[in-house]
Amino acid sequence: MLPFSMKLMKNACILGSDRPRLFSSINVPDAYETAFGVNERPLKLHEKISCVGREKLAEYFSDVFIDRLLSNPERVIDGASPEVVLTLEEIASGK
């Protein structure tokens, strides 16, 4: 926790603090992770996929898609078609 009071605005500036404004985003811990630890929190699909080997993904997808997926898995999965998400879920589950 930061040792001073703060107020966050949409542009991620920190106001009302005794330090200079910060213009970078702040990572807020996942509530489940904070309470139970990262190993106890169920992994999200993009976290599971980031641990899958490229060889396994290459059985189903093109190199271009895999490059995009591995560079920004959350964004790619959020924008993927339901069929692609279903296939990724099957890969992540080890089927």
N, CA, C and O atoms as a GROMACS GRO file, in nm:
protein
  380
    1MET      N    1   0.084  -0.118   0.000
    1MET     CA    2   0.000   0.000   0.000
    1MET      C    3   0.089   0.124   0.000
    1MET      O    4   0.190   0.130   0.069
    2LEU      N    5   0.050   0.221  -0.076
    2LEU     CA    6   0.129   0.344  -0.082
    2LEU      C    7   0.115   0.422   0.048
    2LEU      O    8   0.005   0.430   0.104
    3PRO      N    9   0.224   0.479   0.099
    3PRO     CA   10   0.221   0.544   0.230
    3PRO      C   11   0.167   0.687   0.228
    3PRO      O   12   0.212   0.771   0.306
    4PHE      N   13   0.073   0.715   0.142
    4PHE     CA   14   0.013   0.848   0.140
    4PHE      C   15  -0.125   0.839   0.076
    4PHE      O   16  -0.152   0.747   0.000
    5SER      N   17  -0.210   0.933   0.106
    5SER     CA   18  -0.344   0.930   0.051
    5SER      C   19  -0.339   0.965  -0.096
    5SER      O   20  -0.254   1.043  -0.139
    6MET      N   21  -0.430   0.908  -0.174
    6MET     CA   22  -0.431   0.935  -0.316
    6MET      C   23  -0.571   0.923  -0.371
    6MET      O   24  -0.659   0.861  -0.310
    7LYS      N   25  -0.591   0.980  -0.485
    7LYS     CA   26  -0.717   0.973  -0.556
    7LYS      C   27  -0.685   0.946  -0.701
    7LYS      O   28  -0.607   1.019  -0.762
    8LEU      N   29  -0.745   0.841  -0.758
    8LEU     CA   30  -0.717   0.804  -0.896
    8LEU      C   31  -0.819   0.868  -0.989
    8LEU      O   32  -0.938   0.874  -0.957
    9MET      N   33  -0.772   0.913  -1.103
    9MET     CA   34  -0.861   0.967  -1.204
    9MET      C   35  -0.853   0.878  -1.327
    9MET      O   36  -0.771   0.786  -1.333
   10LYS      N   37  -0.938   0.903  -1.426
   10LYS     CA   38  -0.942   0.819  -1.545
   10LYS      C   39  -0.809   0.810  -1.616
   10LYS      O   40  -0.776   0.705  -1.671
   11ASN      N   41  -0.731   0.915  -1.617
   11ASN     CA   42  -0.604   0.913  -1.689
   11ASN      C   43  -0.490   0.859  -1.604
   11ASN      O   44  -0.373   0.875  -1.641
   12ALA      N   45  -0.521   0.796  -1.491
   12ALA     CA   46  -0.424   0.730  -1.403
   12ALA      C   47  -0.328   0.827  -1.336
   12ALA      O   48  -0.221   0.786  -1.291
   13CYS      N   49  -0.364   0.954  -1.329
   13CYS     CA   50  -0.282   1.048  -1.253
   13CYS      C   51  -0.313   1.029  -1.105
   13CYS      O   52  -0.425   0.993  -1.068
   14ILE      N   53  -0.217   1.054  -1.022
   14ILE     CA   54  -0.240   1.049  -0.878
   14ILE      C   55  -0.248   1.192  -0.828
   14ILE      O   56  -0.156   1.272  -0.848
   15LEU      N   57  -0.358   1.224  -0.764
   15LEU     CA   58  -0.377   1.359  -0.711
   15LEU      C   59  -0.386   1.354  -0.559
   15LEU      O   60  -0.419   1.250  -0.502
   16GLY      N   61  -0.356   1.462  -0.495
   16GLY     CA   62  -0.370   1.470  -0.349
   16GLY      C   63  -0.262   1.395  -0.274
   16GLY      O   64  -0.282   1.361  -0.157
   17SER      N   65  -0.151   1.369  -0.336
   17SER     CA   66  -0.043   1.300  -0.267
   17SER      C   67   0.068   1.399  -0.234
   17SER      O   68   0.068   1.513  -0.280
   18ASP      N   69   0.162   1.352  -0.154
   18ASP     CA   70   0.276   1.437  -0.122
   18ASP      C   71   0.394   1.408  -0.215
   18ASP      O   72   0.506   1.449  -0.186
   19ARG      N   73   0.369   1.339  -0.324
   19ARG     CA   74   0.473   1.308  -0.422
   19ARG      C   75   0.431   1.366  -0.556
   19ARG      O   76   0.314   1.397  -0.576
   20PRO      N   77   0.525   1.379  -0.650
   20PRO     CA   78   0.489   1.429  -0.784
   20PRO      C   79   0.388   1.337  -0.849
   20PRO      O   80   0.380   1.218  -0.818
   21ARG      N   81   0.310   1.392  -0.939
   21ARG     CA   82   0.212   1.311  -1.011
   21ARG      C   83   0.281   1.203  -1.091
   21ARG      O   84   0.388   1.223  -1.148
   22LEU      N   85   0.216   1.088  -1.094
   22LEU     CA   86   0.267   0.976  -1.174
   22LEU      C   87   0.173   0.959  -1.293
   22LEU      O   88   0.051   0.961  -1.278
   23PHE      N   89   0.230   0.943  -1.410
   23PHE     CA   90   0.149   0.931  -1.529
   23PHE      C   91   0.147   0.790  -1.585
   23PHE      O   92   0.101   0.767  -1.697
   24SER      N   93   0.196   0.697  -1.509
   24SER     CA   94   0.189   0.557  -1.552
   24SER      C   95   0.076   0.489  -1.476
   24SER      O   96   0.034   0.535  -1.370
   25SER      N   97   0.029   0.380  -1.531
   25SER     CA   98  -0.080   0.310  -1.465
   25SER      C   99  -0.028   0.236  -1.343
   25SER      O  100   0.090   0.206  -1.333
   26ILE      N  101  -0.117   0.208  -1.252
   26ILE     CA  102  -0.082   0.141  -1.127
   26ILE      C  103  -0.146   0.003  -1.129
   26ILE      O  104  -0.265  -0.010  -1.157
   27ASN      N  105  -0.069  -0.100  -1.099
   27ASN     CA  106  -0.124  -0.234  -1.092
   27ASN      C  107  -0.192  -0.255  -0.957
   27ASN      O  108  -0.127  -0.248  -0.852
   28VAL      N  109  -0.321  -0.279  -0.961
   28VAL     CA  110  -0.396  -0.306  -0.838
   28VAL      C  111  -0.404  -0.456  -0.823
   28VAL      O  112  -0.446  -0.525  -0.916
   29PRO      N  113  -0.364  -0.510  -0.708
   29PRO     CA  114  -0.363  -0.656  -0.692
   29PRO      C  115  -0.503  -0.715  -0.705
   29PRO      O  116  -0.601  -0.654  -0.662
   30ASP      N  117  -0.510  -0.832  -0.763
   30ASP     CA  118  -0.634  -0.907  -0.771
   30ASP      C  119  -0.680  -0.939  -0.629
   30ASP      O  120  -0.600  -0.982  -0.546
   31ALA      N  121  -0.808  -0.918  -0.600
   31ALA     CA  122  -0.859  -0.937  -0.464
   31ALA      C  123  -0.842  -1.081  -0.418
   31ALA      O  124  -0.805  -1.105  -0.302
   32TYR      N  125  -0.867  -1.177  -0.506
   32TYR     CA  126  -0.852  -1.318  -0.470
   32TYR      C  127  -0.705  -1.350  -0.441
   32TYR      O  128  -0.673  -1.420  -0.345
   33GLU      N  129  -0.617  -1.296  -0.525
   33GLU     CA  130  -0.474  -1.318  -0.508
   33GLU      C  131  -0.425  -1.261  -0.375
   33GLU      O  132  -0.344  -1.323  -0.306
   34THR      N  133  -0.476  -1.143  -0.340
   34THR     CA  134  -0.436  -1.079  -0.214
   34THR      C  135  -0.480  -1.163  -0.095
   34THR      O  136  -0.406  -1.177   0.002
   35ALA      N  137  -0.601  -1.218  -0.103
   35ALA     CA  138  -0.655  -1.294   0.010
   35ALA      C  139  -0.595  -1.434   0.021
   35ALA      O  140  -0.567  -1.481   0.131
   36PHE      N  141  -0.576  -1.499  -0.093
   36PHE     CA  142  -0.539  -1.641  -0.089
   36PHE      C  143  -0.402  -1.673  -0.148
   36PHE      O  144  -0.354  -1.785  -0.131
   37GLY      N  145  -0.340  -1.578  -0.216
   37GLY     CA  146  -0.212  -1.605  -0.279
   37GLY      C  147  -0.231  -1.647  -0.423
   37GLY      O  148  -0.334  -1.704  -0.459
   38VAL      N  149  -0.132  -1.618  -0.506
   38VAL     CA  150  -0.146  -1.642  -0.649
   38VAL      C  151  -0.164  -1.789  -0.681
   38VAL      O  152  -0.232  -1.822  -0.779
   39ASN      N  153  -0.106  -1.879  -0.603
   39ASN     CA  154  -0.117  -2.021  -0.631
   39ASN      C  155  -0.255  -2.077  -0.600
   39ASN      O  156  -0.291  -2.184  -0.649
   40GLU      N  157  -0.333  -2.004  -0.518
   40GLU     CA  158  -0.467  -2.050  -0.484
   40GLU      C  159  -0.573  -1.991  -0.575
   40GLU      O  160  -0.686  -2.040  -0.578
   41ARG      N  161  -0.538  -1.887  -0.650
   41ARG     CA  162  -0.636  -1.821  -0.738
   41ARG      C  163  -0.649  -1.900  -0.867
   41ARG      O  164  -0.548  -1.936  -0.928
   42PRO      N  165  -0.772  -1.927  -0.911
   42PRO     CA  166  -0.787  -1.996  -1.040
   42PRO      C  167  -0.726  -1.911  -1.152
   42PRO      O  168  -0.750  -1.790  -1.160
   43LEU      N  169  -0.647  -1.974  -1.237
   43LEU     CA  170  -0.583  -1.901  -1.346
   43LEU      C  171  -0.684  -1.863  -1.453
   43LEU      O  172  -0.774  -1.941  -1.484
   44LYS      N  173  -0.669  -1.744  -1.507
   44LYS     CA  174  -0.754  -1.702  -1.619
   44LYS      C  175  -0.701  -1.768  -1.746
   44LYS      O  176  -0.587  -1.815  -1.750
   45LEU      N  177  -0.786  -1.771  -1.849
   45LEU     CA  178  -0.748  -1.840  -1.973
   45LEU      C  179  -0.621  -1.784  -2.033
   45LEU      O  180  -0.535  -1.860  -2.078
   46HIS      N  181  -0.605  -1.651  -2.035
   46HIS     CA  182  -0.485  -1.595  -2.097
   46HIS      C  183  -0.360  -1.630  -2.017
   46HIS      O  184  -0.251  -1.637  -2.074
   47GLU      N  185  -0.374  -1.652  -1.886
   47GLU     CA  186  -0.259  -1.694  -1.804
   47GLU      C  187  -0.223  -1.839  -1.834
   47GLU      O  188  -0.105  -1.874  -1.840
   48LYS      N  189  -0.324  -1.922  -1.852
   48LYS     CA  190  -0.298  -2.062  -1.885
   48LYS      C  191  -0.231  -2.074  -2.022
   48LYS      O  192  -0.136  -2.150  -2.040
   49ILE      N  193  -0.283  -1.998  -2.119
   49ILE     CA  194  -0.230  -2.006  -2.255
   49ILE      C  195  -0.086  -1.958  -2.262
   49ILE      O  196  -0.007  -2.009  -2.342
   50SER      N  197  -0.051  -1.859  -2.179
   50SER     CA  198   0.086  -1.808  -2.182
   50SER      C  199   0.187  -1.914  -2.137
   50SER      O  200   0.307  -1.900  -2.160
   51CYS      N  201   0.138  -2.021  -2.072
   51CYS     CA  202   0.225  -2.129  -2.027
   51CYS      C  203   0.229  -2.247  -2.124
   51CYS      O  204   0.307  -2.341  -2.107
   52VAL      N  205   0.143  -2.242  -2.226
   52VAL     CA  206   0.137  -2.352  -2.324
   52VAL      C  207   0.252  -2.339  -2.423
   52VAL      O  208   0.285  -2.228  -2.465
   53GLY      N  209   0.312  -2.449  -2.459
   53GLY     CA  210   0.422  -2.447  -2.555
   53GLY      C  211   0.378  -2.408  -2.694
   53GLY      O  212   0.265  -2.436  -2.736
   54ARG      N  213   0.467  -2.343  -2.766
   54ARG     CA  214   0.438  -2.300  -2.903
   54ARG      C  215   0.406  -2.419  -2.994
   54ARG      O  216   0.322  -2.408  -3.083
   55GLU      N  217   0.470  -2.531  -2.971
   55GLU     CA  218   0.448  -2.650  -3.054
   55GLU      C  219   0.303  -2.696  -3.045
   55GLU      O  220   0.243  -2.734  -3.145
   56LYS      N  221   0.247  -2.693  -2.926
   56LYS     CA  222   0.108  -2.734  -2.907
   56LYS      C  223   0.012  -2.638  -2.978
   56LYS      O  224  -0.084  -2.681  -3.041
   57LEU      N  225   0.039  -2.508  -2.968
   57LEU     CA  226  -0.045  -2.409  -3.036
   57LEU      C  227  -0.035  -2.422  -3.187
   57LEU      O  228  -0.132  -2.397  -3.259
   58ALA      N  229   0.084  -2.463  -3.237
   58ALA     CA  230   0.107  -2.473  -3.382
   58ALA      C  231   0.025  -2.586  -3.445
   58ALA      O  232   0.010  -2.590  -3.567
   59GLU      N  233  -0.027  -2.677  -3.363
   59GLU     CA  234  -0.113  -2.783  -3.416
   59GLU      C  235  -0.246  -2.727  -3.464
   59GLU      O  236  -0.315  -2.790  -3.545
   60TYR      N  237  -0.283  -2.609  -3.414
   60TYR     CA  238  -0.415  -2.554  -3.443
   60TYR      C  239  -0.410  -2.417  -3.513
   60TYR      O  240  -0.502  -2.383  -3.587
   61PHE      N  241  -0.304  -2.339  -3.490
   61PHE     CA  242  -0.304  -2.200  -3.534
   61PHE      C  243  -0.180  -2.166  -3.617
   61PHE      O  244  -0.079  -2.235  -3.614
   62SER      N  245  -0.193  -2.055  -3.692
   62SER     CA  246  -0.082  -2.008  -3.775
   62SER      C  247   0.023  -1.938  -3.689
   62SER      O  248  -0.004  -1.899  -3.575
   63ASP      N  249   0.142  -1.922  -3.745
   63ASP     CA  250   0.251  -1.855  -3.673
   63ASP      C  251   0.215  -1.710  -3.639
   63ASP      O  252   0.250  -1.660  -3.532
   64VAL      N  253   0.145  -1.642  -3.731
   64VAL     CA  254   0.108  -1.503  -3.708
   64VAL      C  255   0.015  -1.492  -3.587
   64VAL      O  256   0.034  -1.406  -3.501
   65PHE      N  257  -0.085  -1.580  -3.583
   65PHE     CA  258  -0.178  -1.578  -3.469
   65PHE      C  259  -0.106  -1.611  -3.339
   65PHE      O  260  -0.131  -1.549  -3.236
   66ILE      N  261  -0.017  -1.709  -3.344
   66ILE     CA  262   0.057  -1.748  -3.223
   66ILE      C  263   0.144  -1.634  -3.173
   66ILE      O  264   0.150  -1.608  -3.053
   67ASP      N  265   0.210  -1.564  -3.266
   67ASP     CA  266   0.292  -1.449  -3.226
   67ASP      C  267   0.208  -1.344  -3.154
   67ASP      O  268   0.247  -1.292  -3.050
   68ARG      N  269   0.091  -1.315  -3.212
   68ARG     CA  270   0.002  -1.218  -3.148
   68ARG      C  271  -0.046  -1.269  -3.013
   68ARG      O  272  -0.050  -1.194  -2.915
   69LEU      N  273  -0.082  -1.395  -3.008
   69LEU     CA  274  -0.135  -1.455  -2.885
   69LEU      C  275  -0.031  -1.451  -2.773
   69LEU      O  276  -0.064  -1.416  -2.660
   70LEU      N  277   0.092  -1.486  -2.804
   70LEU     CA  278   0.195  -1.490  -2.701
   70LEU      C  279   0.244  -1.351  -2.660
   70LEU      O  280   0.294  -1.333  -2.549
   71SER      N  281   0.231  -1.254  -2.750
   71SER     CA  282   0.276  -1.119  -2.715
   71SER      C  283   0.172  -1.045  -2.630
   71SER      O  284   0.208  -0.961  -2.548
   72ASN      N  285   0.043  -1.076  -2.650
   72ASN     CA  286  -0.062  -1.009  -2.573
   72ASN      C  287  -0.182  -1.103  -2.561
   72ASN      O  288  -0.285  -1.080  -2.624
   73PRO      N  289  -0.168  -1.210  -2.481
   73PRO     CA  290  -0.272  -1.313  -2.478
   73PRO      C  291  -0.409  -1.263  -2.434
   73PRO      O  292  -0.511  -1.306  -2.489
   74GLU      N  293  -0.414  -1.173  -2.337
   74GLU     CA  294  -0.544  -1.126  -2.287
   74GLU      C  295  -0.621  -1.054  -2.397
   74GLU      O  296  -0.740  -1.080  -2.417
   75ARG      N  297  -0.555  -0.964  -2.467
   75ARG     CA  298  -0.621  -0.887  -2.573
   75ARG      C  299  -0.666  -0.977  -2.688
   75ARG      O  300  -0.777  -0.963  -2.739
   76VAL      N  301  -0.578  -1.070  -2.730
   76VAL     CA  302  -0.611  -1.157  -2.841
   76VAL      C  303  -0.728  -1.248  -2.806
   76VAL      O  304  -0.818  -1.268  -2.888
   77ILE      N  305  -0.728  -1.303  -2.686
   77ILE     CA  306  -0.837  -1.392  -2.644
   77ILE      C  307  -0.968  -1.315  -2.632
   77ILE      O  308  -1.073  -1.365  -2.671
   78ASP      N  309  -0.962  -1.193  -2.580
   78ASP     CA  310  -1.083  -1.112  -2.568
   78ASP      C  311  -1.144  -1.082  -2.705
   78ASP      O  312  -1.266  -1.069  -2.717
   79GLY      N  313  -1.061  -1.072  -2.808
   79GLY     CA  314  -1.110  -1.039  -2.941
   79GLY      C  315  -1.132  -1.160  -3.031
   79GLY      O  316  -1.172  -1.144  -3.147
   80ALA      N  317  -1.106  -1.279  -2.980
   80ALA     CA  318  -1.115  -1.399  -3.063
   80ALA      C  319  -1.259  -1.446  -3.078
   80ALA      O  320  -1.346  -1.413  -2.997
   81SER      N  321  -1.283  -1.522  -3.184
   81SER     CA  322  -1.416  -1.578  -3.207
   81SER      C  323  -1.442  -1.687  -3.103
   81SER      O  324  -1.348  -1.742  -3.045
   82PRO      N  325  -1.571  -1.720  -3.078
   82PRO     CA  326  -1.604  -1.824  -2.979
   82PRO      C  327  -1.538  -1.958  -3.011
   82PRO      O  328  -1.498  -2.031  -2.920
   83GLU      N  329  -1.526  -1.990  -3.140
   83GLU     CA  330  -1.464  -2.119  -3.177
   83GLU      C  331  -1.317  -2.122  -3.138
   83GLU      O  332  -1.266  -2.224  -3.090
   84VAL      N  333  -1.248  -2.010  -3.159
   84VAL     CA  334  -1.106  -2.002  -3.123
   84VAL      C  335  -1.090  -2.010  -2.972
   84VAL      O  336  -1.001  -2.079  -2.923
   85VAL      N  337  -1.176  -1.940  -2.898
   85VAL     CA  338  -1.168  -1.943  -2.752
   85VAL      C  339  -1.192  -2.085  -2.701
   85VAL      O  340  -1.124  -2.131  -2.609
   86LEU      N  341  -1.288  -2.155  -2.760
   86LEU     CA  342  -1.317  -2.293  -2.721
   86LEU      C  343  -1.195  -2.381  -2.745
   86LEU      O  344  -1.161  -2.463  -2.660
   87THR      N  345  -1.130  -2.365  -2.859
   87THR     CA  346  -1.009  -2.444  -2.890
   87THR      C  347  -0.898  -2.411  -2.790
   87THR      O  348  -0.828  -2.501  -2.744
   88LEU      N  349  -0.880  -2.283  -2.758
   88LEU     CA  350  -0.778  -2.244  -2.661
   88LEU      C  351  -0.808  -2.302  -2.523
   88LEU      O  352  -0.716  -2.342  -2.451
   89GLU      N  353  -0.935  -2.306  -2.487
   89GLU     CA  354  -0.972  -2.365  -2.357
   89GLU      C  355  -0.938  -2.513  -2.354
   89GLU      O  356  -0.890  -2.565  -2.253
   90GLU      N  357  -0.962  -2.582  -2.465
   90GLU     CA  358  -0.929  -2.724  -2.473
   90GLU      C  359  -0.778  -2.746  -2.464
   90GLU      O  360  -0.732  -2.838  -2.396
   91ILE      N  361  -0.701  -2.661  -2.533
   91ILE     CA  362  -0.554  -2.671  -2.527
   91ILE      C  363  -0.506  -2.646  -2.386
   91ILE      O  364  -0.422  -2.720  -2.335
   92ALA      N  365  -0.561  -2.542  -2.321
   92ALA     CA  366  -0.518  -2.506  -2.186
   92ALA      C  367  -0.552  -2.613  -2.084
   92ALA      O  368  -0.482  -2.630  -1.984
   93SER      N  369  -0.661  -2.686  -2.110
   93SER     CA  370  -0.700  -2.791  -2.016
   93SER      C  371  -0.622  -2.920  -2.038
   93SER      O  372  -0.634  -3.013  -1.959
   94GLY      N  373  -0.542  -2.925  -2.145
   94GLY     CA  374  -0.457  -3.041  -2.171
   94GLY      C  375  -0.525  -3.150  -2.249
   94GLY      O  376  -0.475  -3.263  -2.254
   95LYS      N  377  -0.638  -3.121  -2.312
   95LYS     CA  378  -0.710  -3.222  -2.390
   95LYS      C  379  -0.648  -3.239  -2.526
   95LYS      O  380  -0.695  -3.321  -2.606
   0.00000   0.00000   0.00000
